[in-house]
């Protein structure tokens, strides 16, 4: 089985375009590594060392200036438009530091929205029971807030520990 992630000589440079006469900033300078199935990887470094830039490039949120990134054997640096959008939707999962849920929806409604965008049939969108179990998503909890089935994300505003937690 091949690598699940291959990062090969990735460079990311900001600035120094035709519009920008200032100095260029080199955020990534030829980063290379691979990850095999089942491995656990931590990316660590001081502030400003390029951790977020690297993750943004791997996740296709940003594009590297040069180099290649292969996810499950597919070179994401060559994808454009609809192909890239479909790859993001079907193959990638994002867990942001801030959960990025829609404040006006319940946790279940946020999950249902994501599945609806994927064109899942209504019959495949899991129902959430009173204990907070939601089909294959497992248990969902909202610490210090109550039931995820009825609690809206906006209720959590200002409560750092009130972000939804998902467990399988």
C-alpha positions as a Markdown table, in Angstrom:
| # | Residue | x | y | z |
|---|---|---|---|---|
| 1 | Unk | 0.0 | 0.0 | 0.0 |
| 2 | Unk | 1.3 | 3.4 | -0.9 |
| 3 | Unk | 1.7 | 6.5 | 1.2 |
| 4 | Unk | -1.6 | 8.3 | 2.2 |
| 5 | Unk | 0.3 | 11.6 | 2.0 |
| 6 | Unk | 3.4 | 12.6 | 0.0 |
| 7 | Unk | 4.8 | 16.1 | 0.2 |
| 8 | Unk | 7.6 | 16.6 | -2.2 |
| 9 | Unk | 9.8 | 19.7 | -2.3 |
| 10 | Unk | 7.0 | 22.1 | -1.4 |
| 11 | Unk | 7.8 | 25.8 | -1.5 |
| 12 | Unk | 5.4 | 28.6 | -0.6 |
| 13 | Unk | 6.4 | 32.2 | -1.2 |
| 14 | Unk | 4.3 | 35.2 | -0.5 |
| 15 | Unk | 4.8 | 38.6 | -2.1 |
| 16 | Unk | 7.1 | 39.6 | -4.9 |
| 17 | Unk | 4.4 | 39.4 | -7.6 |
| 18 | Unk | 3.9 | 41.9 | -10.5 |
| 19 | Unk | 1.6 | 43.9 | -8.2 |
| 20 | Unk | 3.9 | 43.7 | -5.1 |
| 21 | Unk | 7.2 | 45.4 | -5.3 |
| 22 | Unk | 8.1 | 44.5 | -1.7 |
| 23 | Unk | 10.4 | 41.7 | -0.6 |
| 24 | Unk | 9.2 | 38.1 | -0.9 |
| 25 | Unk | 8.5 | 36.0 | 2.2 |
| 26 | Unk | 9.5 | 32.3 | 2.1 |
| 27 | Unk | 7.0 | 30.5 | 4.2 |
| 28 | Unk | 8.0 | 26.9 | 3.1 |
| 29 | Unk | 11.4 | 26.1 | 1.7 |
| 30 | Unk | 11.4 | 22.7 | 0.0 |
| 31 | Unk | 9.4 | 20.7 | 2.6 |
| 32 | Unk | 9.4 | 16.9 | 1.9 |
| 33 | Unk | 7.9 | 14.0 | 3.9 |
| 34 | Unk | 5.4 | 11.2 | 3.6 |
| 35 | Unk | 2.8 | 9.6 | 5.8 |
| 36 | Unk | 1.8 | 5.9 | 5.7 |
| 37 | Unk | -1.6 | 4.5 | 6.7 |
| 38 | Unk | -2.0 | 4.2 | 10.5 |
| 39 | Unk | 0.7 | 6.7 | 11.3 |
| 40 | Unk | 0.1 | 9.6 | 13.7 |
| 41 | Unk | 1.9 | 12.8 | 12.7 |
| 42 | Unk | 2.4 | 16.0 | 14.7 |
| 43 | Unk | 3.6 | 19.2 | 13.1 |
| 44 | Unk | 5.4 | 21.4 | 15.6 |
| 45 | Unk | 7.4 | 24.5 | 15.5 |
| 46 | Unk | 7.6 | 28.1 | 16.7 |
| 47 | Unk | 5.2 | 30.8 | 15.7 |
| 48 | Unk | 5.8 | 31.8 | 12.1 |
| 49 | Unk | 7.6 | 28.6 | 11.1 |
| 50 | Unk | 5.1 | 27.7 | 8.4 |
| 51 | Unk | 2.9 | 25.1 | 10.2 |
| 52 | Unk | -0.4 | 26.6 | 9.2 |
| 53 | Unk | 0.9 | 27.3 | 5.7 |
| 54 | Unk | 1.9 | 23.7 | 5.3 |
| 55 | Unk | -1.5 | 22.5 | 6.5 |
| 56 | Unk | -3.3 | 24.9 | 4.2 |
| 57 | Unk | -1.4 | 23.6 | 1.2 |
| 58 | Unk | -1.9 | 20.0 | 2.1 |
| 59 | Unk | -5.7 | 20.6 | 2.6 |
| 60 | Unk | -5.9 | 22.6 | -0.7 |
| 61 | Unk | -7.0 | 25.8 | 1.1 |
| 62 | Unk | -3.9 | 27.3 | -0.4 |
| 63 | Unk | -1.6 | 26.3 | -3.3 |
| 64 | Unk | 2.1 | 25.9 | -3.0 |
| 65 | Unk | 4.4 | 28.0 | -5.2 |
| 66 | Unk | 6.1 | 24.9 | -6.4 |
| 67 | Unk | 6.4 | 21.2 | -5.5 |
| 68 | Unk | 3.8 | 18.5 | -5.3 |
| 69 | Unk | 1.4 | 17.2 | -2.7 |
| 70 | Unk | -0.3 | 13.8 | -3.3 |
| 71 | Unk | -3.2 | 12.7 | -1.1 |
| 72 | Unk | -4.2 | 9.0 | -1.5 |
| 73 | Unk | -2.1 | 8.9 | -4.7 |
| 74 | Unk | -3.7 | 12.0 | -6.3 |
| 75 | Unk | -1.7 | 15.1 | -6.9 |
| 76 | Unk | -3.8 | 17.9 | -5.4 |
| 77 | Unk | -1.5 | 20.6 | -6.8 |
| 78 | Unk | -2.7 | 19.8 | -10.3 |
| 79 | Unk | -6.4 | 19.9 | -9.5 |
| 80 | Unk | -8.5 | 22.9 | -10.5 |
| 81 | Unk | -12.1 | 24.1 | -10.3 |
| 82 | Unk | -14.8 | 21.4 | -10.1 |
| 83 | Unk | -12.3 | 18.6 | -9.7 |
| 84 | Unk | -10.7 | 20.2 | -6.7 |
| 85 | Unk | -14.1 | 21.1 | -5.1 |
| 86 | Unk | -15.3 | 17.5 | -5.6 |
| 87 | Unk | -12.0 | 16.1 | -4.1 |
| 88 | Unk | -12.4 | 18.5 | -1.0 |
| 89 | Unk | -16.0 | 17.5 | -0.5 |
| 90 | Unk | -15.6 | 13.8 | -1.0 |
| 91 | Unk | -12.1 | 13.0 | 0.3 |
| 92 | Unk | -11.0 | 15.6 | 2.9 |
| 93 | Unk | -12.3 | 16.3 | 6.4 |
| 94 | Unk | -11.5 | 19.6 | 8.1 |
| 95 | Unk | -11.4 | 20.1 | 11.9 |
| 96 | Unk | -10.7 | 23.7 | 12.6 |
| 97 | Unk | -9.5 | 25.1 | 15.9 |
| 98 | Unk | -12.8 | 27.0 | 16.0 |
| 99 | Unk | -15.5 | 24.5 | 15.0 |
| 100 | Unk | -16.8 | 26.7 | 12.1 |
| 101 | Unk | -20.4 | 25.5 | 12.7 |
| 102 | Unk | -23.3 | 27.7 | 11.6 |
| 103 | Unk | -24.5 | 29.5 | 14.7 |
| 104 | Unk | -28.2 | 29.4 | 13.7 |
| 105 | Unk | -28.3 | 25.7 | 13.3 |
| 106 | Unk | -28.2 | 22.9 | 15.8 |
| 107 | Unk | -25.3 | 20.5 | 15.8 |
| 108 | Unk | -27.4 | 17.9 | 14.1 |
| 109 | Unk | -28.6 | 20.4 | 11.5 |
| 110 | Unk | -24.9 | 21.3 | 10.8 |
| 111 | Unk | -24.1 | 17.6 | 10.2 |
| 112 | Unk | -27.2 | 17.2 | 8.0 |
| 113 | Unk | -26.2 | 20.3 | 6.0 |
| 114 | Unk | -22.8 | 18.8 | 5.2 |
| 115 | Unk | -24.4 | 15.5 | 4.1 |
| 116 | Unk | -27.0 | 17.3 | 2.0 |
| 117 | Unk | -24.2 | 19.2 | 0.2 |
| 118 | Unk | -22.7 | 15.7 | -0.5 |
| 119 | Unk | -26.1 | 14.8 | -2.1 |
| 120 | Unk | -26.7 | 12.0 | 0.4 |
| 121 | Unk | -30.3 | 10.7 | 0.3 |
| 122 | Unk | -32.4 | 11.8 | 3.2 |
| 123 | Unk | -32.6 | 8.2 | 4.3 |
| 124 | Unk | -28.8 | 8.2 | 4.9 |
| 125 | Unk | -28.8 | 11.3 | 7.1 |
| 126 | Unk | -28.7 | 10.0 | 10.6 |
| 127 | Unk | -31.1 | 10.9 | 13.3 |
| 128 | Unk | -29.8 | 11.9 | 16.7 |
| 129 | Unk | -31.2 | 10.3 | 19.7 |
| 130 | Unk | -31.8 | 12.0 | 23.1 |
| 131 | Unk | -28.4 | 10.7 | 24.4 |
| 132 | Unk | -26.6 | 12.5 | 21.6 |
| 133 | Unk | -25.8 | 9.5 | 19.4 |
| 134 | Unk | -25.9 | 10.3 | 15.7 |
| 135 | Unk | -25.6 | 7.2 | 13.5 |
| 136 | Unk | -22.0 | 6.5 | 12.3 |
| 137 | Unk | -20.9 | 9.8 | 13.8 |
| 138 | Unk | -21.1 | 8.2 | 17.3 |
| 139 | Unk | -21.6 | 10.4 | 20.4 |
| 140 | Unk | -21.7 | 14.1 | 20.1 |
| 141 | Unk | -21.5 | 16.3 | 23.2 |
| 142 | Unk | -21.7 | 19.9 | 24.0 |
| 143 | Unk | -19.9 | 20.4 | 27.3 |
| 144 | Unk | -21.7 | 22.6 | 29.8 |
| 145 | Unk | -24.6 | 23.3 | 27.4 |
| 146 | Unk | -27.0 | 20.4 | 27.2 |
| 147 | Unk | -28.4 | 18.4 | 24.4 |
| 148 | Unk | -26.8 | 18.6 | 21.0 |
| 149 | Unk | -30.1 | 17.7 | 19.3 |
| 150 | Unk | -31.7 | 21.0 | 20.3 |
| 151 | Unk | -28.8 | 23.3 | 21.4 |
| 152 | Unk | -27.9 | 25.8 | 18.8 |
| 153 | Unk | -24.2 | 26.7 | 18.2 |
| 154 | Unk | -25.0 | 30.4 | 19.0 |
| 155 | Unk | -25.7 | 29.3 | 22.6 |
| 156 | Unk | -22.0 | 28.4 | 22.8 |
| 157 | Unk | -20.8 | 31.8 | 21.8 |
| 158 | Unk | -18.3 | 33.1 | 24.3 |
| 159 | Unk | -17.9 | 29.7 | 26.0 |
| 160 | Unk | -14.5 | 28.3 | 25.1 |
| 161 | Unk | -15.2 | 24.8 | 26.4 |
| 162 | Unk | -18.7 | 24.7 | 24.8 |
| 163 | Unk | -17.6 | 23.5 | 21.3 |
| 164 | Unk | -19.2 | 20.3 | 20.1 |
| 165 | Unk | -17.1 | 17.2 | 20.5 |
| 166 | Unk | -17.5 | 14.2 | 18.2 |
| 167 | Unk | -16.5 | 10.7 | 19.0 |
| 168 | Unk | -16.7 | 7.4 | 17.2 |
